[in-house]
Amino acid sequence: MEELGRLDIGTLMICTAIASSLFSYAFFRLWGTHRSLRGSGAFALTFLLASLTNILIPVTAPTNHLVTVVLTILVDTLALVLYAFLLTGIELFFGIRRLIPLAWLLLLLALCLNVYFTAFHDSVFDRLLVNGTFNFLYRLLLGVELLCQPPRKHLRALAAMMLLFAAISLAGIRDIAAHSDPHTWQQWLDSRGTAGLGILLQFVFILATGQLLFLLLNGELLNQVETEATRDHLTGTLNRRAIERALIGEMGRSTRFALPLAISLVDIDGFKQINDRFGHAEGDRALIAVSRSIEHTLRAYDTAGRFGGDEFLIILPNSTAPEALGVMERLRIEAAQSSPESVTLSIGVTSMLPNESPTELLDRADRALYLAKQDGRNCTRVSLPPPAGFAPMQAPLDLA
């Protein structure tokens, strides 16, 4: 511990301030360029406050008593405000707000105690005990909150780091409480090199927290980019490129495991007339209504994507053509009942032959869709693979 006492505290504080400033700048840049990254603004403020705290600590040395009291309260408060912002940022990142009020309530309580033990009952010992206790509470809340979230890359490491530093804070509280004699505790503090150890641990905490948060946000940004690249911006279903890739993957899986596979092409009846008569906004609403009906009707393992302007491709793994027909009939009825525009659908269904190409499978589904259009629309037709040829089916299967 004597080696820690010889640490250059000033150098450590400068390094901590520089690291905090760099992280703050990085998070502000992320927040400015990607506003969809929730929590990045709060993280930027967290590290900005950490930097300000390390800059202000040296100026709290005794000069004018009133100035010293005000600066001491300010530094102690800023050291805890950054935790409130950190917890706020974590909750915003996950789209929840259950601990944000508690974070700021704890800060208000800590402020009141720091004012009392600085301005009215001058006790550095009590201030250290208060700030150590609230450091522990914030770190514990952060660790528990992170553990409660769905697992994702770097999240568990961040949670473990918060809980580790919560344990370190608890050990510090125990150490301080064990030397409560006001005549000897300052001598103990200096002799053990505790000040140097505290600054060193703060430096490590800033580096670890900043890096893990940055990696967490970077992973979220990559997920958003991937989603934008694979999702149709209007309906939220897969776009054409993504649904075609999904079809190739399912066809390969079906071939490897000798499982049935059916697909369906869904077309909105009279979509051009909707656009011409009511405008493109009404056409967009019809597309969104159909996509919601698809989402409500399909099974968990089915996949849907926008294949063209008003056409959707639906992949139904481990399903025969008659089974797919039942699902599609439910979709057609659901769309007609739930859409305020009384949208009707023409649907073509087919099933896959072993070792056939995606183009052949899609051509057969397109022929089934053409049959549905030809037979008056608002119906489902099946095109069976050769040699059976076309087998139009008007009524849905008995689903009982």
Secondary structure as GFF3:
##gff-version 3
##sequence-region A 1 400
A	DSSP	alpha_helix	2	5	.	.	.	ID=ss1
A	DSSP	alpha_helix	9	33	.	.	.	ID=ss2
A	DSSP	alpha_helix	40	56	.	.	.	ID=ss3
A	DSSP	three_ten_helix	57	60	.	.	.	ID=ss4
A	DSSP	alpha_helix	65	93	.	.	.	ID=ss5
A	DSSP	alpha_helix	100	115	.	.	.	ID=ss6
A	DSSP	pi_helix	116	120	.	.	.	ID=ss7
A	DSSP	alpha_helix	124	147	.	.	.	ID=ss8
A	DSSP	alpha_helix	155	177	.	.	.	ID=ss9
A	DSSP	alpha_helix	185	191	.	.	.	ID=ss10
A	DSSP	alpha_helix	194	230	.	.	.	ID=ss11
A	DSSP	alpha_helix	240	257	.	.	.	ID=ss12
A	DSSP	beta_strand	261	268	.	.	.	ID=ss13
A	DSSP	alpha_helix	271	278	.	.	.	ID=ss14
A	DSSP	alpha_helix	280	297	.	.	.	ID=ss15
A	DSSP	beta_strand	303	306	.	.	.	ID=ss16
A	DSSP	beta_strand	311	317	.	.	.	ID=ss17
A	DSSP	alpha_helix	321	338	.	.	.	ID=ss18
A	DSSP	beta_strand	345	351	.	.	.	ID=ss19
A	DSSP	alpha_helix	358	374	.	.	.	ID=ss20
A	DSSP	beta_strand	380	382	.	.	.	ID=ss21
###
